[in-house]
């Protein structure tokens, strides 16, 4: 897959996820769902953006695709729940295939969960296992997700969807104690084993890392370990954790994983997406600022011209548009400088040093001083281990080396 095709696929899946999140929230309101039950869906917005960015820029690295797969599965699961409840219970018959879509609420969560707590820690950040010794863990993760997804897809019930049955459910399985054991005992044990092994792989990778790689991994390791340990603790303690505490800790630790990956991308140049992130930050801030200025200017001018007879609406629009046009370049330069100072400090300092040297070059005629300053600029901006300057004398072929 070419990079262009990968970018189209990644951002299309990201856009689909965001649309599904909006539809889920819209359906949850008439379904009378508590907003606290949907906190987690907001964290998936961050995950979709992070996954789309990584997958579009590094399509050969599975990490971005793991994140996109996770967020798509989680969003489909919640969307299927809200869609089925609305179409079957809240407003019966109003939505097509509402009963069939209910199936998503039963099985879509499990691939998304294992992608996040299994595959992502195993392959973060370079898209490869720490060593071939971890292949059995990856194979066990695949086995767990296939078995649990298959069983969840045919499991009858209705708790997930306020009584709307699973259309793929096999009613005779209701009486099998084996199925209850799998979801009551075996599933938590398998899930905990896979997640702890995966986070163990992440810790080993972090322990072996050095320099920039360690800085890139550091915050994500903390967030992943905290998330998995708290989730395993929830499996052990169970109902003894107050629901509000459970929901808040889940959302905070889940969001922390996406924030830390985003921090590594921004602050430590992970996945080499500097240009995209830089431009995105600049034009996002610029667009927001210009929108505020435009609408604020329109409102202010309306107040000023209210006492002037006649329709002044066209004049207000023209004046506001001219103001935006005049402010665009100055605001863009200031925003670019702000972003460079905050996230690209070394590049910003190097550019300022070169600008200062160019200014001195136009006014300074002392060759000896220029040589010293040129060496100083090269050392400061490029940070070589050694820097020398050779100049050819005008009257012979000998060279001078300072």
C-alpha positions as CSV (number, residue, x, y, z in Angstrom):
1,X,0.0,0.0,0.0
2,X,1.4,3.4,-1.0
3,X,1.6,6.2,1.5
4,X,-1.1,8.2,-0.3
5,X,-3.5,5.2,-0.3
6,X,-2.7,4.5,3.4
7,X,-3.4,8.2,4.2
8,X,-6.8,8.1,2.5
9,X,-7.7,4.8,4.2
10,X,-6.5,6.0,7.7
11,X,-8.3,9.4,7.6
12,X,-11.4,7.8,6.1
13,X,-11.6,5.4,9.0
14,X,-10.8,8.3,11.4
15,X,-13.7,10.3,9.9
16,X,-16.1,7.4,10.0
17,X,-15.3,6.9,13.7
18,X,-15.9,10.6,14.5
19,X,-19.3,10.4,12.6
20,X,-20.2,7.3,14.6
21,X,-19.3,9.0,17.9
22,X,-21.6,12.0,17.0
23,X,-24.4,9.6,16.0
24,X,-23.9,7.6,19.3
25,X,-24.3,10.7,21.4
26,X,-27.3,11.9,19.5
27,X,-29.0,8.6,20.0
28,X,-28.1,8.3,23.6
29,X,-30.0,11.5,24.6
30,X,-33.5,10.2,23.8
31,X,-32.4,6.8,25.1
32,X,-32.0,8.5,28.5
33,X,-28.4,7.3,29.0
34,X,-26.5,8.9,31.7
35,X,-23.6,11.0,30.4
36,X,-21.3,9.4,32.9
37,X,-21.9,6.1,31.0
38,X,-20.5,7.7,27.8
39,X,-17.5,9.5,29.1
40,X,-15.2,6.9,27.5
41,X,-16.6,7.6,24.0
42,X,-15.0,11.1,24.2
43,X,-11.6,9.6,24.8
44,X,-12.0,7.7,21.5
45,X,-11.9,11.1,19.7
46,X,-8.3,11.5,20.8
47,X,-7.5,7.9,19.9
48,X,-9.0,8.3,16.4
49,X,-6.9,11.4,15.7
50,X,-3.7,9.9,17.0
51,X,-4.2,6.6,15.1
52,X,-5.1,8.4,11.9
53,X,-2.0,10.6,12.1
54,X,0.4,7.7,12.8
55,X,-1.1,5.3,10.2
56,X,-1.2,8.0,7.5
57,X,2.5,8.9,8.0
58,X,3.9,5.5,8.9
59,X,1.6,2.9,7.1
60,X,4.2,0.1,7.5
61,X,4.1,0.5,11.3
62,X,1.1,-1.5,12.7
63,X,0.8,0.8,15.8
64,X,-1.4,3.3,14.0
65,X,-3.6,0.6,12.6
66,X,-4.0,-1.0,16.1
67,X,-5.2,2.3,17.5
68,X,-7.6,2.9,14.6
69,X,-8.9,-0.7,15.0
70,X,-9.4,-0.3,18.7
71,X,-11.3,3.0,18.4
72,X,-13.4,1.7,15.5
73,X,-14.4,-1.5,17.5
74,X,-15.2,0.5,20.7
75,X,-17.3,3.0,18.7
76,X,-19.1,0.4,16.8
77,X,-20.0,-1.4,20.0
78,X,-21.5,1.6,21.6
79,X,-23.1,2.8,18.4
80,X,-24.8,-0.6,18.0
81,X,-26.1,-0.5,21.5
82,X,-27.6,3.0,21.2
83,X,-28.9,2.3,17.7
84,X,-30.7,-1.0,18.8
85,X,-32.2,0.6,21.9
86,X,-33.5,3.5,20.0
87,X,-34.9,1.5,17.1
88,X,-36.4,-1.3,19.2
89,X,-37.4,0.3,22.6
90,X,-37.3,4.2,22.5
91,X,-39.0,4.6,19.1
92,X,-39.9,1.2,17.8
93,X,-39.6,0.7,14.0
94,X,-38.0,4.1,13.4
95,X,-34.6,2.7,12.4
96,X,-33.9,0.0,9.8
97,X,-32.3,-3.2,11.0
98,X,-32.2,-2.1,14.6
99,X,-32.5,-5.7,15.9
100,X,-29.6,-6.9,13.7
101,X,-27.3,-4.0,14.6
102,X,-27.7,-5.0,18.3
103,X,-25.2,-7.8,17.6
104,X,-22.4,-5.2,17.5
105,X,-23.0,-4.4,21.2
106,X,-22.2,-8.1,22.1
107,X,-18.9,-8.8,20.3
108,X,-17.4,-5.7,18.8
109,X,-15.7,-4.7,22.1
110,X,-13.4,-7.7,22.4
111,X,-11.2,-7.1,19.3
112,X,-10.9,-3.4,20.3
113,X,-10.0,-4.3,23.9
114,X,-7.3,-6.8,22.9
115,X,-5.9,-4.5,20.3
116,X,-5.4,-1.9,23.0
117,X,-4.2,-4.0,26.0
118,X,-2.5,-6.8,24.0
119,X,-1.1,-5.8,20.6
120,X,-0.4,-2.1,21.2
121,X,2.0,-2.7,24.2
122,X,3.6,-5.6,22.3
123,X,4.5,-3.6,19.2
124,X,4.8,0.0,20.5
125,X,6.7,2.1,19.2
126,X,8.6,0.6,16.3
127,X,6.0,-2.0,15.1
128,X,8.1,-5.0,16.0
129,X,8.3,-7.4,18.9
130,X,11.1,-6.9,21.4
131,X,12.6,-10.3,20.3
132,X,11.4,-13.6,18.7
133,X,10.8,-14.9,22.2
134,X,7.7,-12.8,22.5
135,X,6.0,-14.5,19.5
136,X,4.1,-17.0,21.7
137,X,2.6,-14.1,23.6
138,X,1.4,-12.6,20.2
139,X,0.0,-16.0,19.2
140,X,-1.8,-16.3,22.6
141,X,-3.2,-12.8,22.1
142,X,-4.6,-13.8,18.7
143,X,-6.1,-17.0,20.2
144,X,-7.8,-15.1,23.0
145,X,-9.3,-12.5,20.8
146,X,-10.6,-15.0,18.3
147,X,-12.2,-17.3,20.9
148,X,-13.7,-14.6,23.0
149,X,-15.1,-12.7,20.0
150,X,-16.6,-15.9,18.6
151,X,-18.3,-16.9,21.9
152,X,-19.5,-13.3,22.5
153,X,-21.1,-13.2,19.0
154,X,-23.3,-16.3,19.7
155,X,-23.9,-15.6,23.4
156,X,-27.6,-14.8,24.1
157,X,-28.6,-12.2,26.6
158,X,-29.9,-8.7,26.8
159,X,-28.0,-6.9,29.6
160,X,-25.8,-5.0,27.2
161,X,-28.8,-3.5,25.3
162,X,-31.6,-3.1,27.9
163,X,-33.2,-6.4,26.9
164,X,-32.7,-6.3,23.2
165,X,-31.6,-9.8,22.3
166,X,-28.5,-10.7,20.4
167,X,-29.7,-11.7,16.9
168,X,-26.9,-14.2,16.5
169,X,-27.4,-15.6,20.0
170,X,-28.0,-19.3,20.4
171,X,-30.8,-19.6,23.0
172,X,-29.7,-23.1,24.1
173,X,-26.4,-21.8,25.4
174,X,-28.3,-20.0,28.2
175,X,-28.3,-23.2,30.2
176,X,-24.7,-24.1,29.6
177,X,-22.6,-23.6,32.7
178,X,-19.5,-23.8,30.6
179,X,-20.4,-20.5,28.8
180,X,-21.0,-18.8,32.2
181,X,-17.6,-20.1,33.4
182,X,-15.8,-18.7,30.4
183,X,-17.2,-15.2,30.8
184,X,-17.2,-15.3,34.6
185,X,-13.8,-16.9,35.3
186,X,-11.9,-18.0,32.2
187,X,-12.2,-14.7,30.3
188,X,-10.9,-12.4,33.1
189,X,-8.0,-14.8,33.7
190,X,-7.1,-14.9,30.0
191,X,-7.6,-11.2,29.6
192,X,-5.4,-10.5,32.7
193,X,-2.7,-12.9,31.5
194,X,-2.5,-11.4,28.0
195,X,-2.5,-7.8,29.3
196,X,0.2,-8.4,31.9
197,X,2.4,-10.2,29.4
198,X,2.0,-7.4,26.9
199,X,2.8,-4.7,29.5
200,X,5.8,-6.8,30.6
201,X,7.1,-6.7,27.0
202,X,6.7,-2.9,27.0
203,X,8.6,-2.6,30.3
204,X,11.4,-4.8,28.9
205,X,11.6,-2.7,25.8
206,X,11.7,0.5,27.9
207,X,14.4,-1.0,30.1
208,X,16.6,-1.7,27.0
209,X,16.0,1.7,25.4
210,X,18.4,4.6,25.5
211,X,18.4,8.3,24.7
212,X,15.6,9.7,22.6
213,X,13.9,6.3,22.3
214,X,13.5,6.1,26.1
215,X,12.1,9.6,26.2
216,X,9.6,8.7,23.5
217,X,8.4,5.6,25.4
218,X,8.5,6.9,29.0
219,X,5.1,8.5,29.4
220,X,3.3,5.9,27.4
221,X,4.8,3.1,29.6
222,X,3.6,4.8,32.7
223,X,0.1,5.3,31.3
224,X,-0.2,1.7,29.9
225,X,1.1,0.1,33.1
226,X,-1.4,2.2,35.2
227,X,-4.3,1.5,32.9
228,X,-3.7,-2.3,32.8
229,X,-3.0,-2.6,36.5
230,X,-6.2,-0.7,37.4
231,X,-8.2,-2.8,35.0
232,X,-6.8,-6.1,36.3
233,X,-7.6,-4.8,39.8
234,X,-11.1,-4.2,38.7
235,X,-11.4,-7.8,37.5
236,X,-10.3,-9.0,40.9
237,X,-12.2,-6.6,43.2
238,X,-15.3,-6.5,41.0
239,X,-18.4,-4.8,42.4
240,X,-16.7,-3.5,45.5
241,X,-15.5,-0.5,43.5
242,X,-18.0,2.4,43.5
243,X,-19.4,2.9,40.0
244,X,-18.4,6.5,39.8
245,X,-14.8,5.7,40.8
246,X,-14.7,2.9,38.3
247,X,-15.9,5.2,35.5
248,X,-13.7,8.1,36.3
249,X,-10.5,6.1,36.7
250,X,-11.2,4.2,33.5
251,X,-11.7,7.4,31.4
252,X,-8.7,9.1,32.9
253,X,-6.3,6.2,32.4
254,X,-7.6,5.5,28.9
255,X,-7.3,9.1,27.9
256,X,-3.8,9.2,29.3
257,X,-2.6,6.5,26.9
258,X,-3.6,8.6,23.8
259,X,-2.3,11.8,25.4
260,X,1.1,10.3,26.1
261,X,1.4,8.9,22.6
262,X,0.5,12.4,21.2
263,X,3.1,13.9,23.6
264,X,5.8,11.6,22.3
265,X,4.8,12.5,18.7
266,X,4.9,16.3,19.5
267,X,7.7,16.6,22.0
268,X,10.1,13.8,21.0
269,X,9.5,13.6,17.2
270,X,8.1,10.1,17.3
271,X,7.1,8.7,13.9
272,X,8.6,11.7,12.1
273,X,5.3,13.6,11.7
274,X,6.8,17.0,12.6
275,X,5.7,18.9,9.5
276,X,2.1,17.6,9.6
277,X,1.7,18.3,13.4
278,X,3.4,21.7,13.0
279,X,1.0,22.8,10.2
280,X,-2.0,21.3,11.9
281,X,-1.3,23.2,15.2
282,X,-0.5,26.4,13.4
283,X,-3.6,26.5,11.1
284,X,-5.9,25.1,13.8
285,X,-5.0,27.9,16.2
286,X,-5.0,30.4,13.3
287,X,-8.5,29.4,12.1
288,X,-9.9,29.5,15.6
289,X,-8.4,33.0,16.3
290,X,-9.6,34.4,13.0
291,X,-13.1,33.0,13.5
292,X,-13.2,34.6,16.9
293,X,-11.9,37.9,15.5
294,X,-14.4,37.8,12.6
295,X,-17.5,37.0,14.6
296,X,-16.4,39.3,17.4
297,X,-15.8,42.1,14.9
298,X,-19.2,41.6,13.2
299,X,-20.9,41.7,16.6
300,X,-19.0,44.9,17.6
301,X,-19.7,46.6,14.3
302,X,-23.4,45.8,14.6
303,X,-23.5,47.5,17.9
304,X,-21.6,50.6,16.6
305,X,-23.7,50.9,13.4
306,X,-27.1,50.2,15.1
307,X,-27.7,53.9,15.5
308,X,-26.8,54.7,11.9
309,X,-29.9,54.6,9.6
310,X,-30.1,52.2,6.7
311,X,-28.9,48.6,6.2
312,X,-25.3,48.4,7.1
313,X,-24.9,44.6,6.9
314,X,-22.9,44.6,3.7
315,X,-20.5,47.2,5.0
316,X,-20.0,45.2,8.2
317,X,-19.2,42.0,6.2
318,X,-16.8,43.9,3.9
319,X,-15.0,45.6,6.8
320,X,-14.7,42.3,8.8
321,X,-13.4,40.5,5.7
322,X,-10.8,43.1,5.1
323,X,-9.7,43.0,8.7
324,X,-9.3,39.2,8.5
325,X,-7.3,39.5,5.3
326,X,-5.0,42.1,6.9
327,X,-4.5,40.0,10.1
328,X,-3.9,36.7,8.4
329,X,-0.1,36.9,7.7
330,X,0.8,38.6,11.0
331,X,-1.2,36.1,13.0
332,X,0.2,33.2,11.0
333,X,3.8,34.4,11.7
334,X,3.1,34.9,15.4
335,X,1.4,31.5,15.7
336,X,4.2,29.8,13.9
337,X,6.7,31.4,16.2
338,X,4.7,30.4,19.3
339,X,4.5,26.7,18.1
340,X,8.2,26.6,17.2
341,X,9.2,28.0,20.6
342,X,7.1,25.5,22.5
343,X,7.5,22.3,20.5
344,X,10.4,22.9,18.1
345,X,12.8,24.9,20.3
346,X,16.1,23.6,18.7
347,X,14.9,24.4,15.2
348,X,13.6,27.8,16.4
349,X,16.9,28.7,18.1
350,X,18.9,27.5,15.0
351,X,16.8,29.8,12.7
352,X,17.2,32.8,15.0
353,X,21.0,32.2,15.1
354,X,21.2,32.0,11.3
355,X,19.1,35.2,11.0
356,X,21.4,37.1,13.3
357,X,24.5,35.8,11.5
358,X,23.0,36.9,8.1
359,X,22.4,40.4,9.5
360,X,26.0,40.6,10.7
361,X,27.3,39.3,7.4
362,X,25.7,42.3,5.6
363,X,27.5,44.8,7.8
364,X,30.7,43.2,9.0
365,X,33.8,43.4,6.7
366,X,36.4,41.9,9.1
367,X,37.3,38.5,7.6
368,X,38.8,37.2,10.8
369,X,35.8,38.0,12.9
370,X,33.5,36.5,10.2
371,X,35.5,33.2,10.2
372,X,35.1,33.0,14.0
373,X,31.4,33.8,13.9
374,X,30.7,31.3,11.0
375,X,32.4,28.5,13.0
376,X,30.4,29.5,16.0
377,X,27.1,29.4,14.1
378,X,27.8,26.0,12.5
379,X,28.7,24.6,15.9
380,X,25.6,26.0,17.6
381,X,23.1,25.0,14.9
382,X,24.4,21.7,13.6
383,X,26.3,20.6,16.7
384,X,29.1,18.7,15.0
385,X,31.9,17.0,16.9
386,X,34.5,19.2,15.1
387,X,34.2,22.2,12.8
388,X,37.0,23.7,10.6
389,X,37.1,26.5,8.0
390,X,39.5,26.5,5.0
391,X,39.9,29.8,3.1
392,X,41.8,30.1,-0.2
393,X,44.0,33.2,-0.2
394,X,43.6,35.5,-3.2
395,X,47.3,35.6,-4.3
396,X,48.2,31.9,-4.0
397,X,46.8,28.4,-3.6
398,X,47.7,27.9,0.1
399,X,44.9,27.6,2.6
400,X,44.6,28.9,6.0
401,X,43.0,26.8,8.7
402,X,42.0,28.5,12.0
